[in-house]
């Protein structure tokens, strides 16, 4: 089982997500975009495009610190990876589709919480090493204030 850091958008936004992934190359992490996946859908059954963030492709396990614990409320990440992760997410959020969902979940896990954040807030969370182990971060450039709601 592995950690996956994914950025999700509606399938029709795949081209925009791919452009953002290309722009994120300079931030230091690998971003791979895949097309629709039936396992997770947007409300109303719409399909998705998914960008996977990792160090060298594949899963994101190599970003984890030695003391990482999937039972913790946040992921413990290597200190040297925090800034590249923050910058990669910032580029994807600022240059990608207007509506995104970002998750750092252990393979097979589902989020318990959904938090609405701005690109700057998500960048700060990643930079501080505070990505939630069971949290979905929703970003919309059309939505103003950040809100949190438990699920």
C-alpha positions in Angstrom: 0.0 0.0 0.0 1.2 3.5 -0.8 0.6 7.2 -0.2 -0.9 9.0 -3.2 -1.0 12.8 -3.5 -3.6 13.5 -6.1 -5.1 16.6 -7.6 -8.5 15.9 -9.1 -10.5 17.9 -11.7 -13.4 17.2 -14.0 -12.4 15.1 -17.0 -13.3 18.0 -19.4 -10.5 20.0 -17.6 -7.8 17.5 -18.4 -6.0 19.8 -20.9 -5.9 22.6 -18.3 -4.6 20.1 -15.6 -1.9 18.9 -18.1 -0.7 22.5 -18.8 -0.5 23.1 -15.1 1.5 19.9 -14.6 3.9 21.0 -17.3 4.3 24.3 -15.6 5.0 22.6 -12.3 8.1 20.8 -13.6 10.3 23.6 -12.3 9.0 23.2 -8.7 10.9 20.0 -8.2 8.4 17.2 -8.1 7.0 14.8 -10.8 3.4 15.3 -11.8 1.6 12.7 -14.0 -1.9 13.3 -15.3 -4.3 10.5 -16.1 -7.7 10.6 -17.6 -11.1 9.5 -16.3 -11.3 7.0 -13.5 -14.5 5.4 -12.5 -13.5 4.8 -8.9 -14.1 8.4 -7.9 -16.6 10.8 -9.6 -17.6 14.4 -9.1 -21.1 15.0 -7.8 -23.6 14.0 -10.4 -21.5 11.1 -11.7 -19.1 13.2 -13.8 -15.7 11.6 -14.5 -12.4 13.1 -13.5 -8.8 13.8 -14.6 -6.2 13.1 -11.9 -2.7 14.4 -11.5 -0.4 12.3 -9.2 2.3 14.2 -7.4 5.5 12.2 -6.5 9.2 12.5 -6.3 10.1 10.2 -9.3 6.7 9.0 -10.6 4.5 6.4 -9.0 3.5 6.7 -5.4 4.4 9.5 -3.0 5.9 7.3 -0.2 9.4 8.6 -0.8 8.2 12.0 0.4 7.4 10.7 3.9 9.7 11.1 6.8 10.9 8.1 8.8 8.4 8.8 11.6 5.4 9.0 9.3 2.3 7.3 10.7 -1.0 6.8 8.8 -2.8 6.9 12.1 -1.6 10.5 12.7 -3.8 13.4 11.8 -1.2 14.8 9.4 1.6 13.3 7.2 5.1 13.7 8.5 7.2 14.5 5.4 10.9 14.9 4.8 11.9 18.5 5.6 13.8 18.8 2.3 10.6 17.9 0.3 8.2 20.4 1.9 9.1 23.5 -0.2 9.1 21.5 -3.5 5.7 20.0 -2.5 4.3 23.4 -1.6 5.5 25.0 -4.8 4.2 22.1 -7.0 0.8 22.3 -5.4 0.8 26.1 -5.7 1.5 25.9 -9.5 -1.2 23.2 -10.0 -3.8 25.3 -8.1 -3.0 28.6 -9.7 -2.5 27.4 -13.2 -4.9 24.5 -13.3 -8.6 24.3 -13.5 -10.7 26.7 -11.4 -12.1 23.8 -9.3 -9.7 21.2 -7.9 -9.7 18.6 -5.1 -6.4 17.7 -3.5 -5.8 14.7 -1.3 -2.8 13.0 0.3 -4.3 9.6 1.2 -3.0 6.1 1.9 -4.0 3.7 -0.8 -7.6 2.6 -0.2 -8.4 5.3 2.4 -11.3 7.8 2.0 -11.3 11.3 3.4 -13.1 12.0 6.6 -13.0 15.7 6.3 -13.4 18.2 3.4 -11.8 21.6 3.8 -12.3 24.6 1.4 -9.0 26.4 1.0 -7.3 28.9 -1.3 -4.1 28.1 -3.2 -2.1 30.2 -0.7 -3.6 28.3 2.2 -2.9 24.9 0.7 0.6 26.0 -0.1 1.1 27.1 3.6 -0.3 23.8 4.8 2.1 21.8 2.6 5.1 24.0 3.5 4.4 23.4 7.2 4.1 19.7 6.7 0.5 19.6 7.8 -1.3 17.8 5.0 -4.1 15.8 6.6 -4.0 12.0 6.4 -7.8 11.9 5.9 -8.5 15.3 4.4 -9.8 16.4 1.0 -8.9 20.0 0.2 -11.2 21.7 -2.2 -10.1 24.8 -4.1 -12.2 27.0 -6.2 -11.1 30.3 -7.6 -14.8 31.2 -7.8 -15.4 30.7 -4.0 -14.4 33.3 -1.5 -14.0 32.5 2.2 -12.5 29.2 3.4 -14.8 26.9 5.3 -14.4 23.6 7.0 -17.0 20.9 7.3 -16.6 17.4 8.8 -17.9 14.3 7.0 
